[in-house]
């Protein structure tokens, strides 16, 4: 006997007379969800603060350049002082040497004053940006509370409806399958029954493999000369609240996390919602579903965007005209233009580890995890790719699975 895949041409779900219809989310609940999304829309806020944050990083890079200039000028001053005895002996270059020393001292004083003033301005801008991010995070927290309350209301309604003794789930199916042309219709339907039931249980969010079958009746069936069987089946189940409903609610309400892959052609500093999550050419980072500001920073360049995260995805930021990195000065920088908690690219201070962050109170604010890959591994996947992302796409192969979830490939 030969079977093909069972095609569910029509799947009609309707409830018993005890209530109008079985719906995971009713129209009224959908309206409440839309009201929450509209009330806590943070698109414009994220775009604005992301732009400010990008400019802040560029100014911080300028201050770093200013500090290097000061260090270089101080080194030139030391060389002039070292050569001063020789200039005094020869007397030929003495006036010019004194003039250069005076100019060097004046320049260092001017640059040091400018660095201090720029640092103070950066501190003021930093406080403003931190305040804006805090305001956005408060809105996220309030939105999360509203969504959890909505989920609780939906769950309570479903449990109350489905637990009634009179609640049933009648299902009518028009389907088709392939049978042996030497087989009778009755025999083919009998052997196809388990597949029909399995497919039905998989299709409905109210059913699982433990759902009780109350009745099963073949309404109509006919088979052509080649063994193609068309059938209509009416069945009735006892519905129940199960994991499929819970997962569906979490997805619909945005109460899930996704793994995003952050890729660049340079070892960039990566920030999500103003918080540094790591440095490298490729990072895996877990992030709640919803809208988030992503920024990649390298030297004096920034790439940023506000993304609506709906599932696992890849974000590729390519930097052009990258400057060759110079060896850092051995002297300790005298000017500090760094935000705490990784808001700005760190200089002398160390970036706090993500493990020091407090545990999240809501699923929407689950702990963020980043995994750094070596440069050699990153080159294999990030060379000359354009900006690409695959939102809501489930991994189709084992290779994609490890890229999305960082889980080992089973051999």
C-alpha positions in Angstrom: 0.0 0.0 0.0 1.3 3.5 -0.9 0.5 6.7 1.0 1.0 10.3 0.1 0.9 13.3 2.4 -2.6 14.0 3.8 -3.8 17.3 2.4 -6.1 19.2 4.7 -8.0 21.2 2.1 -10.4 22.6 4.6 -10.1 22.7 8.4 -13.2 24.0 10.1 -12.9 24.6 13.8 -16.1 25.5 15.7 -17.2 25.1 19.2 -20.1 23.4 21.0 -23.3 25.3 21.9 -21.8 26.2 25.3 -20.0 29.2 23.8 -19.8 30.9 20.5 -16.4 30.0 19.2 -13.0 28.7 20.3 -10.5 31.4 19.7 -7.0 31.8 21.2 -7.4 35.6 21.1 -10.8 37.2 20.6 -11.4 40.4 18.7 -11.8 42.3 21.9 -8.4 41.0 23.2 -6.8 41.9 19.8 -8.1 45.5 20.2 -6.6 45.6 23.7 -3.3 44.4 22.3 -3.4 47.1 19.6 -4.2 49.8 22.2 -1.1 48.7 24.2 1.1 48.7 21.1 -0.1 52.2 20.1 0.2 53.7 23.6 3.7 52.4 24.1 5.0 53.0 20.6 8.7 53.9 21.1 9.8 54.1 17.4 10.5 57.8 17.3 12.1 57.8 20.8 14.5 55.0 19.8 15.4 56.7 16.5 16.1 60.0 18.2 18.2 58.6 21.1 20.1 56.3 18.7 21.1 59.3 16.6 22.2 61.2 19.7 24.1 58.2 20.9 25.9 57.8 17.5 27.0 61.5 17.7 28.2 61.0 21.2 30.4 58.1 20.2 31.9 60.3 17.4 32.6 63.1 19.8 34.2 60.6 22.2 36.4 59.4 19.4 37.4 63.0 18.7 38.4 63.5 22.4 40.5 60.3 22.1 42.3 61.9 19.1 42.8 65.1 21.1 44.4 63.1 23.9 46.8 61.5 21.5 47.7 64.9 20.1 48.4 66.2 23.6 50.6 63.1 24.3 52.5 63.7 21.0 53.0 67.4 21.8 54.2 66.5 25.3 56.7 64.1 23.8 57.9 66.9 21.4 58.3 69.2 24.4 60.4 66.6 26.2 62.6 66.3 23.1 63.1 70.1 23.0 64.0 70.3 26.7 66.5 67.4 26.1 68.1 69.4 23.3 68.2 72.7 25.1 71.7 72.3 26.6 73.2 71.8 23.1 71.3 74.8 21.8 72.7 76.9 24.7 76.2 75.8 23.8 75.9 76.6 20.1 73.8 79.7 20.7 72.8 79.5 17.0 69.4 77.8 17.4 68.7 79.0 21.0 66.1 81.7 20.1 64.3 79.3 17.8 64.4 76.5 20.5 63.0 78.9 23.2 60.2 79.9 20.7 59.3 76.2 20.0 59.3 75.4 23.7 56.9 78.3 24.4 54.7 77.3 21.5 54.6 73.7 22.7 53.7 74.7 26.3 50.9 77.0 25.0 49.6 74.3 22.6 49.5 71.7 25.4 47.6 74.1 27.7 45.1 75.0 25.0 44.5 71.4 24.0 44.2 70.3 27.6 41.6 73.0 28.3 39.7 72.0 25.2 39.8 68.3 26.2 38.4 69.2 29.7 35.7 71.4 28.2 34.7 68.7 25.7 34.7 66.1 28.4 32.3 68.2 30.5 30.0 68.6 27.5 30.1 64.9 26.9 29.2 64.3 30.5 26.1 66.6 30.2 25.1 64.9 26.9 25.7 61.5 28.5 23.3 62.3 31.4 20.6 63.4 28.9 21.0 60.2 26.8 20.9 58.1 29.9 17.8 59.8 31.0 16.1 59.2 27.6 17.1 55.5 27.7 15.8 55.2 31.2 12.5 56.7 30.1 12.2 54.3 27.2 13.0 51.3 29.5 10.3 52.5 31.9 7.8 52.4 29.0 9.1 48.9 28.1 8.5 47.8 31.7 5.0 49.3 31.8 4.2 47.8 28.4 5.5 44.4 29.6 3.2 44.6 32.7 0.2 45.4 30.5 1.0 42.5 28.1 1.4 40.0 31.0 -1.9 41.1 32.4 -3.5 40.6 29.0 -2.0 37.2 28.8 -3.3 36.3 32.3 -6.8 37.4 31.3 -6.7 35.4 28.1 -5.3 32.3 29.8 -8.0 32.5 32.5 -10.7 32.8 29.9 -9.5 29.9 27.9 -9.1 27.6 31.0 -12.6 28.5 32.2 -14.1 27.8 28.7 -12.2 24.6 28.0 -12.7 23.1 31.4 -16.5 23.1 31.1 -17.9 19.5 30.8 -20.0 20.6 27.8 -17.0 22.0 25.8 -16.2 20.0 22.7 -14.3 20.8 19.5 -16.1 19.5 16.4 -13.8 19.4 13.3 -14.8 18.7 9.7 -12.0 17.9 7.2 -12.0 17.6 3.5 -8.8 15.8 2.6 -7.1 13.5 0.1 -4.6 10.7 0.1 -3.1 8.1 -2.2 -4.1 4.4 -1.8 -3.4 1.2 -3.7 -5.8 1.0 -6.7 -6.4 -2.6 -5.6 -7.5 -1.6 -2.1 -11.1 -0.9 -1.0 -12.1 2.5 0.2 -13.0 1.1 3.6 -9.5 -0.5 4.0 -7.7 2.6 2.8 -9.7 4.9 5.2 -9.1 2.5 8.1 -5.3 2.6 7.6 -5.3 6.3 7.0 -7.2 7.1 10.2 -4.1 7.4 12.5 -2.5 9.8 10.0 -5.7 11.9 9.8 -6.0 12.1 13.5 -2.3 13.0 13.9 -2.5 15.8 11.4 -5.7 17.2 13.0 -4.1 17.2 16.4 -1.0 19.0 15.0 -3.1 21.6 13.2 -5.3 22.8 16.1 -3.8 24.8 19.0 -6.5 23.3 21.2 -5.3 19.7 20.7 -2.2 17.7 21.4 -1.3 14.0 21.2 -3.1 13.4 24.5 -6.4 14.9 23.4 -9.4 12.7 23.8 -11.3 11.7 20.6 -15.0 11.7 21.3 -16.3 10.7 17.9 -15.1 9.9 14.4 -17.3 9.5 11.3 -16.5 9.4 7.6 -19.2 11.5 5.9 -18.2 10.9 2.3 -15.4 9.2 0.4 -14.6 8.3 -3.3 -11.6 6.9 -5.0 -10.5 7.2 -8.7 -9.0 4.4 -10.8 -5.5 5.4 -9.9 -6.1 5.1 -6.1 -6.6 8.8 -5.4 -8.9 9.0 -2.4 -11.1 12.0 -1.6 -12.8 12.0 1.8 -14.8 14.1 4.2 -14.5 13.3 7.9 -16.4 14.7 10.9 -14.8 14.2 14.3 -15.1 15.6 17.8 -12.5 16.2 20.5 -12.3 17.3 24.1 -10.2 20.5 23.8 -7.7 21.6 26.5 -5.2 24.3 27.4 -1.7 23.1 26.4 1.8 24.3 25.6 0.9 25.1 22.0 -1.5 27.8 23.2 1.0 29.2 25.7 3.7 29.4 23.0 1.2 31.0 20.6 0.3 33.7 23.2 3.9 34.4 24.0 4.6 34.9 20.3 1.5 37.0 19.6 2.2 39.2 22.6 5.9 39.6 22.1 6.9 37.8 25.3 9.6 35.7 23.7 13.3 36.1 23.0 15.3 35.6 19.8 18.9 35.1 18.9 20.3 37.8 16.6 23.7 37.5 14.9 25.6 40.8 14.7 28.2 40.7 11.8 30.7 43.3 10.6 33.8 43.5 8.5 35.8 45.0 11.4 36.0 44.3 15.1 33.3 46.8 16.0 31.8 47.7 19.4 28.2 46.6 19.5 25.5 48.4 21.5 21.8 47.4 21.9 19.6 50.1 23.4 22.6 52.0 24.5 24.2 49.1 26.4 27.5 47.6 25.1 27.0 43.9 24.5 30.5 43.1 23.1 33.3 43.7 20.6 34.1 41.7 17.5 33.4 40.9 13.9 30.6 38.5 14.9 28.5 38.2 18.0 25.5 36.2 19.0 23.1 38.1 21.2 19.8 37.1 22.8 17.2 39.8 22.7 13.5 40.1 23.5 11.0 40.4 20.7 10.0 43.9 19.9 11.7 47.1 18.7 15.3 47.8 19.7 18.1 50.2 18.7 21.2 48.5 17.4 24.5 50.4 16.9 27.9 49.2 15.7 30.8 51.6 16.3 34.4 51.5 15.0 36.9 54.3 15.2 35.0 57.5 14.1 32.3 55.6 12.2 28.9 54.4 13.4 26.2 52.3 11.8 22.8 52.2 13.6 19.2 51.3 13.0 16.0 50.6 14.9 14.8 47.1 14.2 11.5 45.2 15.0 12.8 41.9 16.2 10.3 39.1 15.4 12.6 36.1 15.4 16.1 34.9 14.9 17.9 37.2 12.4 21.3 38.3 11.0 22.4 42.0 11.0 25.4 42.9 8.9 27.0 46.3 9.2 29.9 47.0 6.8 32.3 49.9 7.4 34.1 51.6 4.5 37.3 53.7 4.5 38.5 52.1 7.7 41.7 53.8 9.1 44.7 51.8 10.0 44.9 51.4 13.8 48.0 53.0 15.5 49.7 51.7 18.5 48.2 53.2 21.7 50.3 55.6 23.8 52.0 54.2 26.8 51.1 57.2 28.9 47.9 57.1 31.0 45.2 59.3 29.4 44.6 62.5 31.3 41.2 63.1 29.8 38.3 60.8 30.4 35.2 60.9 28.2 33.5 57.6 29.0 30.0 56.7 30.0 29.4 54.1 32.6 27.9 50.7 31.9 29.4 50.7 28.4 27.4 53.7 27.0 30.6 55.0 25.3 33.6 53.1 24.0 35.8 52.5 27.0 39.3 54.0 27.3 41.0 53.5 30.6 38.0 52.0 32.4 36.9 48.4 31.9 33.4 47.7 30.6 31.2 45.9 33.2 30.5 42.3 32.4 27.0 41.3 31.5 26.9 38.9 34.4 26.9 41.9 36.8 23.5 43.0 35.4 20.5 42.4 37.6 18.1 39.6 36.7 15.1 40.6 34.7 11.8 40.8 36.3 9.9 40.1 33.1 10.4 37.8 30.1 10.5 40.9 27.9 13.7 41.9 29.8 15.4 38.6 30.0 19.1 38.5 30.7 21.1 39.4 27.6 23.8 37.0 26.5 26.5 37.6 23.9 29.1 35.2 22.5 32.2 36.4 20.8 33.7 34.5 17.9 37.4 34.5 16.8 38.4 36.7 13.9 39.2 33.5 11.8 35.6 32.2 12.3 34.1 35.6 11.5 36.0 35.8 8.2 34.4 32.6 7.0 30.9 34.1 7.3 31.1 37.9 7.1 33.2 38.6 4.1 31.6 41.2 1.7 28.1 40.5 2.7 25.5 43.2 2.3 23.0 44.3 5.0 20.8 41.2 5.5 18.5 39.9 8.1 16.0 37.0 8.2 13.3 38.0 10.7 11.0 35.2 11.9 12.7 32.5 9.7 13.2 29.2 11.4 16.5 27.4 10.7 16.1 25.0 7.7 19.4 23.2 8.1 21.8 22.2 10.9 24.2 24.8 9.8 21.6 27.5 10.1 20.6 26.2 13.4 24.0 26.6 14.9 24.4 30.0 13.4 21.0 31.1 14.9 21.2 29.3 18.3 24.9 28.6 18.9 23.9 24.9 19.7 26.3 22.1 18.7 25.6 20.2 15.5 24.6 16.7 16.2 26.7 14.2 14.2 
